[in-house]
Amino acid sequence: MKFAHPLQLIRNKFFKDTLVLQISGMITVTTSFVSSASIAFLLGAHGMGLFAVAVTLQAAFYSLAHVGVVSATVSQLAAASARELHEKVTLWLAFFVKVYLLFSSVMIAAGFFAMPALSRWWYGEDLGLEEAQRLGIWAWWLTWWILIDTPRAMAQVAFQSTRRMLGLAQMDNAFELMRMFLVILGACITGSPAGAVAGEIGGRVLGSFLALQMYADARKDGSAWLPTFGEVLSRVPRTPIREGLRLAMRVGVIKSATNMVVTVLPRLLLGGTAGFAWVAYFHVAQRIMVLPQMLMQGVSRTVLPALAEKRGKHDFAGFKRLYWKSTLLAGASISGATLLVTALVQPVVALTFPSDYAWPVFVCCAILTVGMIPSSFAIAQDPFYILTNRMKQNLAICLVGALVTVPANIYLVELDPERGAVWGQALYMAWVLVHFGYIALYFRRSAHSTEWEQGNAQPSSREPAPEPAK
C-alpha cells in the first residue's frame, strides 16, 4: 500500500479543508466547555439547568426547519456553483433567506403564546407558575435569534457550498468567542439565566454583522462567484419555496427526529422528574462526549464524495469495500477515544466545575458510552442510504426505532428519575445496530451487484430548484 508524501497531503485541498474544519471544531468544543463551566459557577446547577432548558425549548422547534433547509441548500448550491450557474446560485440563496425569514416570523409569533404556556404546563408544578412563566419567556426571547442570525446562516451556507472552508472556520470561531464572552458576561452581571439568554442573542447580533462583512470580502477573493447580499434580497419576494422545501423535508426529517429524541426529550424529562440540576449535569455530559466525535469530523465529510465516486462508476465491490473499511476504522478510533474520555471525565470535571458536578456527570457519560460506541460505527450510514436510493428504508427503521425507544425512555424515567432519560438516549443511539443489520443484508444480496453493473439502481439525478416567478 502506498502512502502519500506529507507535502502532497498539505497541498491537497481535501486534506487542508479537513484539517481546517477539524481545528475549527475543536475550538468550538473548547469554547462551549469554557462557557458551560463558567455558567455552572455563576448560576449554580439549578440556574444552569434553567438556561439549558430554555435553549432546548427553542431548539425543539428550530431544528425542525434548520437542519433540512441547510442540508438541501448546500447540496444544490454546491452543484450550481460548480457549473457556474450564477442565476441558480442566487435563487438558492434567496430560497434559503426566504425560508429563514418566514420560519422566524412564525416562530416569534407562535412562540409568544406557546413557549410560556408549554413551560407552565410542563414545569409549573416543580418550579411554581411564576418561575415557569419566566422560563417560557426566556425561551421566547431565543426565538428571535433565528431572524437575527439570517445573514450569518446565509454566509455559512455560501462558504460551505463554494468550499471557502478557511473563511467558514474563521467566522464560526469568531462567533463562538463572541457568544461565549457575552453569555458569561450576561450571567455575571445579572446572576440569572436571563443574562445568559441575552448573551446568546447578543452573540447572534455581532455574528451577523461580522458575517455580512466577511461575505462582502469573500466576493473579492477570486474564488467561486457569489451574488451580493442585495441581489439575494431582491430575489426573495419572487422566489417560490415549494420544491426546495420538499427536498429539505426529505433531507432533514430523520436528523430532526434524532435531535428531538437524543437532545430535547431527555432534557425535558429530566427537568420534569429529577430536577434542573440533573439537566445541567446531562448538558455538561453531552458537551464532553462530543469530543470523541470531533476527532472524525473531517473524515465524515469526505466519506460521501468517496462513496459517490464508486457509485458513479457502478463499482459495487469497491463501494462495499470502502463502506466497511471506513465504518470499521472510524468506529474503532472513535470508540477508543470515547472510552478514554469517559475514564478522564471525573478528575477533569472535578478540577473545572463545582464539586457537586463530578460524580453525576461521570455517571451520565458512562451511560452515554453504552450508546455512543455502536453509533461511532455509523459514519457512512447516511451516505449509504443516499447513494443506494434507500431513504425510505432508512426512514422506516428510524420510525420503528422511535416507536420502540421513546416509550422505553418514558418507562425508564419512571423507574429511575435521575438516570432513566440518559439510559433512554443510550438505547436510541444503540438502535443503529438495526441499520447495520439491514446494510449487511443489502450487501449480501448478489442481485445488487448486477443492478449496479447495469446502472439500473442509480439514484435519480433530478435537482429541484426554485425558479423565478413569471
C-alpha positions as a printed NumPy array, in Angstrom:
array([[  0.   ,   0.   ,   0.   ],
       [  1.362,   3.399,  -0.982],
       [  1.142,   6.363,   1.358],
       [  1.045,   9.963,   0.179],
       [  4.068,  12.142,   0.867],
       [  3.387,  14.689,   3.669],
       [  3.973,  17.592,   1.257],
       [  1.416,  16.15 ,  -1.15 ],
       [ -1.12 ,  15.931,   1.657],
       [ -0.51 ,  19.544,   2.636],
       [ -1.122,  20.662,  -0.952],
       [ -4.29 ,  18.567,  -1.256],
       [ -7.416,  20.721,  -0.875],
       [ -9.463,  17.928,   0.695],
       [ -6.792,  17.417,   3.333],
       [ -6.455,  21.145,   4.001],
       [-10.225,  21.59 ,   4.263],
       [-10.439,  18.615,   6.617],
       [ -7.647,  19.976,   8.806],
       [ -9.168,  23.464,   8.925],
       [-12.598,  22.131,   9.883],
       [-11.054,  19.785,  12.442],
       [ -9.217,  22.629,  14.189],
       [-12.281,  24.848,  13.992],
       [-14.445,  22.145,  15.537],
       [-12.035,  21.653,  18.427],
       [-12.015,  25.397,  19.111],
       [-15.82 ,  25.397,  19.122],
       [-15.922,  22.499,  21.58 ],
       [-13.387,  24.238,  23.804],
       [-15.355,  27.495,  23.932],
       [-18.549,  25.569,  24.686],
       [-16.812,  23.756,  27.529],
       [-15.439,  27.003,  28.981],
       [-18.857,  28.617,  28.677],
       [-20.566,  25.68 ,  30.427],
       [-18.007,  25.655,  33.248],
       [-18.37 ,  29.402,  33.787],
       [-22.168,  29.26 ,  33.807],
       [-22.019,  26.399,  36.302],
       [-20.084,  28.568,  38.771],
       [-22.065,  31.75 ,  38.129],
       [-25.591,  30.324,  38.193],
       [-25.268,  27.05 ,  40.077],
       [-26.66 ,  23.73 ,  38.906],
       [-30.31 ,  24.862,  39.116],
       [-29.695,  28.085,  37.176],
       [-27.631,  26.334,  34.546],
       [-30.383,  23.747,  34.181],
       [-32.938,  26.513,  33.593],
       [-30.703,  28.075,  30.926],
       [-30.223,  24.691,  29.192],
       [-33.974,  24.024,  29.203],
       [-34.733,  27.493,  27.769],
       [-32.348,  26.775,  24.888],
       [-33.852,  23.299,  24.488],
       [-37.447,  24.581,  24.294],
       [-36.452,  26.901,  21.476],
       [-34.299,  24.271,  19.771],
       [-37.173,  21.797,  19.744],
       [-38.883,  23.956,  17.118],
       [-35.805,  25.477,  15.499],
       [-34.284,  22.129,  14.48 ],
       [-37.431,  21.079,  12.607],
       [-36.632,  23.508,   9.782],
       [-32.969,  24.399,  10.193],
       [-31.315,  21.012,   9.591],
       [-33.153,  20.108,   6.397],
       [-33.044,  23.564,   4.836],
       [-29.301,  23.922,   5.364],
       [-28.503,  20.451,   4.003],
       [-30.742,  20.85 ,   0.963],
       [-29.414,  24.319,   0.137],
       [-25.764,  23.308,   0.496],
       [-26.171,  20.285,  -1.792],
       [-27.98 ,  22.193,  -4.543],
       [-25.908,  25.365,  -4.226],
       [-22.658,  23.416,  -4.489],
       [-23.841,  21.737,  -7.696],
       [-24.944,  25.048,  -9.218],
       [-21.702,  26.792,  -8.24 ],
       [-19.557,  24.012,  -9.726],
       [-21.312,  24.512, -13.082],
       [-21.114,  28.322, -12.75 ],
       [-24.894,  28.69 , -12.921],
       [-24.975,  32.142, -11.355],
       [-28.737,  32.563, -11.608],
       [-29.373,  29.296,  -9.796],
       [-26.818,  30.205,  -7.098],
       [-28.707,  33.439,  -6.456],
       [-32.064,  31.65 ,  -6.431],
       [-30.968,  29.037,  -3.902],
       [-29.53 ,  31.659,  -1.567],
       [-32.772,  33.642,  -1.93 ],
       [-34.729,  30.47 ,  -1.169],
       [-32.678,  29.942,   1.989],
       [-33.157,  33.528,   3.194],
       [-36.891,  33.438,   2.438],
       [-37.419,  30.225,   4.408],
       [-35.442,  31.641,   7.335],
       [-37.432,  34.872,   7.345],
       [-40.805,  33.136,   7.082],
       [-39.956,  30.483,   9.646],
       [-38.558,  33.008,  12.121],
       [-41.694,  35.141,  11.821],
       [-43.893,  32.132,  12.587],
       [-41.621,  31.107,  15.461],
       [-41.688,  34.564,  17.052],
       [-45.464,  34.936,  16.729],
       [-46.349,  31.409,  17.848],
       [-43.625,  31.282,  20.493],
       [-45.033,  34.336,  22.27 ],
       [-48.032,  32.218,  23.281],
       [-46.657,  28.663,  23.059],
       [-43.386,  28.919,  24.983],
       [-44.782,  30.287,  28.295],
       [-47.822,  28.007,  28.074],
       [-45.675,  24.929,  27.413],
       [-43.331,  25.857,  30.246],
       [-46.189,  26.387,  32.728],
       [-47.81 ,  23.093,  31.738],
       [-44.629,  21.022,  31.94 ],
       [-42.737,  22.712,  34.797],
       [-45.378,  24.653,  36.718],
       [-45.675,  22.06 ,  39.471],
       [-41.9  ,  21.78 ,  40.013],
       [-40.902,  25.445,  39.644],
       [-44.075,  27.232,  40.522],
       [-46.12 ,  29.111,  37.93 ],
       [-44.141,  32.343,  38.254],
       [-40.717,  30.829,  37.618],
       [-42.115,  28.538,  34.911],
       [-43.584,  31.618,  33.205],
       [-40.156,  33.31 ,  33.281],
       [-38.571,  30.192,  31.788],
       [-41.072,  30.28 ,  28.92 ],
       [-40.381,  33.972,  28.295],
       [-36.623,  33.313,  28.136],
       [-37.298,  30.568,  25.6  ],
       [-39.386,  33.04 ,  23.57 ],
       [-36.554,  35.568,  23.618],
       [-34.381,  32.926,  21.977],
       [-36.811,  32.556,  19.047],
       [-35.591,  35.971,  17.883],
       [-32.112,  34.604,  17.227],
       [-33.327,  32.857,  14.016],
       [-34.324,  36.187,  12.478],
       [-31.186,  37.929,  13.738],
       [-28.981,  35.024,  12.623],
       [-30.175,  35.007,   8.981],
       [-27.132,  36.839,   7.477],
       [-24.681,  34.572,   9.305],
       [-26.596,  31.429,   8.329],
       [-26.63 ,  32.531,   4.677],
       [-22.885,  33.215,   4.751],
       [-22.266,  29.782,   6.308],
       [-24.207,  28.067,   3.536],
       [-22.464,  30.111,   0.83 ],
       [-18.964,  29.463,   2.23 ],
       [-19.524,  25.739,   2.693],
       [-21.052,  25.3  ,  -0.756],
       [-18.218,  27.14 ,  -2.506],
       [-15.541,  25.42 ,  -0.359],
       [-14.338,  28.553,   1.396],
       [-13.569,  26.438,   4.436],
       [-10.997,  28.794,   5.96 ],
       [-13.463,  31.678,   5.896],
       [-16.173,  29.406,   7.304],
       [-13.898,  28.293,  10.145],
       [-12.824,  31.869,  10.929],
       [-16.414,  33.097,  11.001],
       [-17.61 ,  30.216,  13.187],
       [-14.757,  30.553,  15.671],
       [-15.092,  34.334,  15.91 ],
       [-18.81 ,  33.938,  16.552],
       [-18.235,  31.294,  19.226],
       [-15.745,  33.515,  21.044],
       [-18.137,  36.481,  20.978],
       [-21.044,  34.301,  22.091],
       [-19.017,  32.783,  24.934],
       [-17.914,  36.223,  26.168],
       [-21.426,  37.695,  26.073],
       [-23.097,  34.67 ,  27.704],
       [-20.604,  34.698,  30.572],
       [-20.842,  38.498,  30.864],
       [-24.638,  38.403,  30.931],
       [-24.711,  35.702,  33.59 ],
       [-22.103,  37.582,  35.639],
       [-23.991,  40.892,  35.534],
       [-27.47 ,  39.546,  36.243],
       [-26.683,  36.399,  38.235],
       [-29.635,  34.889,  36.394],
       [-30.278,  32.711,  33.3  ],
       [-31.855,  35.823,  31.768],
       [-28.381,  37.341,  31.348],
       [-27.051,  34.203,  29.664],
       [-30.045,  34.168,  27.304],
       [-29.452,  37.841,  26.457],
       [-25.806,  36.971,  25.766],
       [-26.884,  34.251,  23.317],
       [-28.993,  36.784,  21.408],
       [-26.282,  39.45 ,  21.541],
       [-23.8  ,  36.972,  20.107],
       [-26.091,  36.47 ,  17.123],
       [-26.258,  40.23 ,  16.512],
       [-22.479,  40.594,  16.438],
       [-22.124,  37.37 ,  14.441],
       [-24.438,  38.66 ,  11.715],
       [-22.544,  41.961,  11.402],
       [-19.3  ,  40.015,  11.085],
       [-20.828,  37.627,   8.534],
       [-22.005,  40.463,   6.286],
       [-18.501,  41.923,   6.205],
       [-16.831,  38.558,   5.585],
       [-19.341,  37.729,   2.844],
       [-18.593,  41.01 ,   1.067],
       [-14.845,  40.305,   1.319],
       [-15.312,  36.747,   0.033],
       [-16.822,  38.045,  -3.214],
       [-13.452,  39.685,  -3.971],
       [-11.165,  36.752,  -3.129],
       [-11.103,  35.319,  -6.657],
       [-12.807,  32.073,  -5.687],
       [-16.244,  30.827,  -6.813],
       [-18.761,  33.524,  -7.77 ],
       [-21.249,  34.817,  -5.194],
       [-24.044,  37.38 ,  -5.618],
       [-24.211,  40.482,  -3.457],
       [-26.402,  40.357,  -0.375],
       [-28.609,  42.994,  -2.   ],
       [-29.077,  40.814,  -5.095],
       [-30.152,  37.913,  -2.917],
       [-32.655,  40.06 ,  -1.001],
       [-34.118,  41.444,  -4.231],
       [-34.944,  37.914,  -5.391],
       [-36.513,  36.809,  -2.102],
       [-40.101,  38.04 ,  -2.802],
       [-40.255,  36.313,  -6.228],
       [-38.62 ,  33.023,  -5.23 ],
       [-41.057,  30.108,  -4.678],
       [-40.15 ,  27.662,  -1.947],
       [-42.359,  24.609,  -2.531],
       [-39.854,  22.436,  -4.42 ],
       [-36.959,  23.412,  -2.192],
       [-38.955,  22.655,   0.951],
       [-39.881,  19.214,  -0.363],
       [-36.201,  18.424,  -0.756],
       [-35.408,  19.954,   2.637],
       [-38.059,  17.813,   4.345],
       [-36.666,  14.642,   2.775],
       [-33.151,  15.523,   3.898],
       [-33.953,  16.847,   7.36 ],
       [-36.806,  14.809,   8.815],
       [-34.584,  11.978,  10.083],
       [-31.926,  14.242,  11.585],
       [-34.56 ,  16.437,  13.198],
       [-36.263,  13.416,  14.741],
       [-32.908,  12.184,  16.022],
       [-32.176,  15.578,  17.561],
       [-35.57 ,  15.568,  19.265],
       [-35.024,  12.117,  20.8  ],
       [-31.324,  12.48 ,  21.63 ],
       [-31.154,  16.105,  22.839],
       [-34.585,  17.582,  23.507],
       [-36.608,  14.749,  25.054],
       [-34.075,  13.73 ,  27.764],
       [-33.692,  17.315,  28.993],
       [-37.442,  17.878,  29.145],
       [-37.944,  14.602,  31.013],
       [-35.091,  15.291,  33.441],
       [-36.338,  18.795,  34.172],
       [-39.794,  17.475,  34.985],
       [-38.721,  14.49 ,  37.104],
       [-35.183,  14.7  ,  38.519],
       [-34.91 ,  18.488,  38.739],
       [-32.959,  21.115,  36.844],
       [-29.632,  20.227,  38.465],
       [-29.708,  16.922,  36.568],
       [-30.475,  18.818,  33.362],
       [-27.231,  20.724,  33.988],
       [-25.276,  17.505,  34.634],
       [-26.672,  15.927,  31.466],
       [-25.944,  19.101,  29.477],
       [-22.289,  19.055,  30.568],
       [-22.006,  15.32 ,  29.86 ],
       [-23.284,  15.791,  26.317],
       [-20.783,  18.596,  25.71 ],
       [-17.954,  16.362,  26.928],
       [-18.995,  13.318,  24.915],
       [-18.981,  15.391,  21.725],
       [-15.174,  15.485,  21.959],
       [-14.56 ,  11.958,  20.601],
       [-16.954,  12.615,  17.726],
       [-14.956,  15.706,  16.769],
       [-11.909,  13.528,  16.088],
       [-13.52 ,  12.218,  12.894],
       [-15.444,  15.317,  11.815],
       [-13.215,  15.924,   8.795],
       [-13.314,  12.265,   7.763],
       [-17.103,  12.153,   7.882],
       [-17.288,  14.933,   5.289],
       [-15.057,  13.021,   2.854],
       [-16.861,   9.674,   3.016],
       [-19.834,  10.833,   0.929],
       [-17.856,  12.005,  -2.143],
       [-15.558,   8.952,  -1.955],
       [-18.511,   6.552,  -1.931],
       [-20.263,   8.655,  -4.591],
       [-17.322,   8.12 ,  -6.927],
       [-17.656,   4.328,  -6.557],
       [-21.4  ,   4.61 ,  -7.118],
       [-20.946,   6.697, -10.235],
       [-18.594,   4.045, -11.694],
       [-21.067,   1.255, -10.792],
       [-18.303,  -0.333,  -8.715],
       [-20.381,  -2.407,  -6.291],
       [-17.395,  -4.307,  -4.88 ],
       [-15.404,  -1.103,  -4.385],
       [-18.374,   0.646,  -2.774],
       [-18.895,  -2.259,  -0.391],
       [-15.208,  -2.448,   0.478],
       [-14.905,   1.305,   1.096],
       [-18.06 ,   1.356,   3.211],
       [-16.88 ,  -1.369,   5.555],
       [-13.303,  -0.068,   5.71 ],
       [-14.361,   3.487,   6.617],
       [-17.004,   2.191,   9.039],
       [-14.635,  -0.11 ,  10.927],
       [-11.636,   2.249,  11.029],
       [-13.65 ,   5.301,  12.077],
       [-15.74 ,   3.322,  14.562],
       [-12.687,   1.788,  16.228],
       [-10.968,   5.191,  16.504],
       [-13.989,   6.997,  17.925],
       [-14.83 ,   4.135,  20.306],
       [-11.303,   4.139,  21.707],
       [-11.404,   7.901,  22.175],
       [-14.843,   7.624,  23.823],
       [-13.575,   5.133,  26.403],
       [-10.536,   7.328,  27.116],
       [-12.646,  10.465,  27.574],
       [-15.052,   8.613,  29.873],
       [-12.16 ,   7.447,  32.05 ],
       [-10.908,  11.041,  32.405],
       [-14.283,  12.718,  32.986],
       [-14.428,  12.617,  36.77 ],
       [-10.981,  14.124,  37.545],
       [-11.297,  16.753,  34.793],
       [-14.8  ,  17.838,  35.849],
       [-13.691,  17.929,  39.489],
       [-10.989,  20.437,  38.541],
       [-13.094,  22.656,  36.263],
       [-16.65 ,  22.544,  37.673],
       [-18.228,  22.903,  41.111],
       [-17.654,  19.885,  43.343],
       [-21.2  ,  18.531,  43.028],
       [-20.814,  18.009,  39.247],
       [-18.056,  15.36 ,  39.125],
       [-19.937,  12.175,  40.021],
       [-23.32 ,  12.879,  38.294],
       [-21.572,  13.999,  35.08 ],
       [-19.396,  10.866,  35.138],
       [-22.495,   8.693,  35.583],
       [-24.171,  10.367,  32.595],
       [-21.041,   9.973,  30.454],
       [-20.649,   6.309,  31.414],
       [-24.253,   5.578,  30.435],
       [-23.956,   7.538,  27.174],
       [-20.862,   5.486,  26.297],
       [-23.082,   2.399,  26.01 ],
       [-24.922,   4.02 ,  23.094],
       [-22.052,   6.02 ,  21.627],
       [-19.825,   3.029,  20.888],
       [-22.32 ,   1.439,  18.44 ],
       [-23.169,   4.849,  16.931],
       [-19.441,   5.521,  16.4  ],
       [-19.56 ,   2.991,  13.557],
       [-22.329,   4.894,  11.722],
       [-20.012,   7.347,   9.96 ],
       [-21.01 ,   6.066,   6.484],
       [-24.641,   5.246,   7.266],
       [-26.28 ,   8.321,   5.745],
       [-24.115,   8.224,   2.562],
       [-25.086,   4.552,   2.113],
       [-28.815,   5.287,   2.202],
       [-28.49 ,   8.339,  -0.054],
       [-26.318,   6.696,  -2.717],
       [-28.251,   3.427,  -2.838],
       [-31.577,   5.267,  -3.01 ],
       [-32.808,   3.614,   0.192],
       [-34.029,   6.679,   2.095],
       [-37.497,   5.167,   2.585],
       [-35.967,   2.16 ,   4.312],
       [-33.842,   4.496,   6.429],
       [-36.907,   6.446,   7.499],
       [-38.85 ,   3.268,   8.253],
       [-36.086,   1.9  ,  10.515],
       [-35.808,   5.266,  12.299],
       [-39.574,   5.478,  12.844],
       [-39.692,   1.971,  14.271],
       [-36.757,   2.925,  16.484],
       [-38.636,   5.959,  17.782],
       [-41.779,   3.87 ,  18.43 ],
       [-39.706,   1.399,  20.436],
       [-37.297,   3.674,  22.272],
       [-39.47 ,   6.685,  23.166],
       [-41.962,   4.646,  25.261],
       [-38.987,   2.773,  26.719],
       [-37.446,   6.133,  27.587],
       [-40.557,   7.223,  29.471],
       [-40.712,   3.87 ,  31.3  ],
       [-37.034,   4.133,  32.278],
       [-37.669,   7.618,  33.682],
       [-40.414,   6.215,  35.885],
       [-38.019,   3.535,  37.164],
       [-35.101,   5.923,  37.703],
       [-35.949,   9.661,  37.507],
       [-32.296,  10.764,  37.582],
       [-30.691,   8.338,  35.132],
       [-33.624,   6.88 ,  33.21 ],
       [-33.64 ,   9.568,  30.497],
       [-29.898,   9.104,  29.961],
       [-30.369,   5.343,  29.552],
       [-33.163,   6.102,  27.112],
       [-30.83 ,   8.191,  24.968],
       [-28.192,   5.436,  25.039],
       [-30.85 ,   2.952,  23.921],
       [-31.857,   5.173,  20.996],
       [-28.244,   5.575,  19.863],
       [-27.716,   1.803,  20.088],
       [-30.636,   1.351,  17.65 ],
       [-28.027,   1.953,  14.941],
       [-27.297,  -1.793,  15.211],
       [-30.559,  -2.397,  13.34 ],
       [-29.272,  -0.234,  10.488],
       [-26.089,  -2.295,  10.373],
       [-28.197,  -5.439,  10.077],
       [-30.142,  -4.019,   7.135],
       [-26.974,  -2.795,   5.388],
       [-25.27 ,  -6.178,   5.859],
       [-28.274,  -7.921,   4.285],
       [-28.184,  -5.447,   1.39 ],
       [-24.546,  -6.217,   0.648],
       [-25.128,  -9.983,   0.894],
       [-27.684,  -9.913,  -1.915],
       [-25.725, -10.588,  -5.093],
       [-28.6  ,  -9.138,  -7.161],
       [-27.464,  -5.623,  -6.226],
       [-24.121,  -6.229,  -7.912],
       [-25.895,  -6.999, -11.198],
       [-28.146,  -3.958, -10.853],
       [-25.129,  -1.693, -10.325],
       [-23.308,  -3.098, -13.336],
       [-26.374,  -2.368, -15.478],
       [-26.821,   1.062, -13.874],
       [-30.456,   0.309, -13.036],
       [-30.164,   1.202,  -9.363],
       [-28.685,   4.65 ,  -9.812],
       [-30.467,   7.292,  -7.75 ],
       [-32.426,   9.965,  -9.532],
       [-30.397,  12.946, -10.668],
       [-33.364,  15.283, -10.658],
       [-32.448,  18.56 ,  -8.98 ],
       [-35.491,  20.532,  -7.87 ],
       [-34.56 ,  24.171,  -7.744],
       [-36.631,  27.266,  -7.075],
       [-37.484,  29.056, -10.281],
       [-38.313,  32.754, -10.554],
       [-41.983,  33.551, -10.652],
       [-43.228,  34.779, -14.013]])
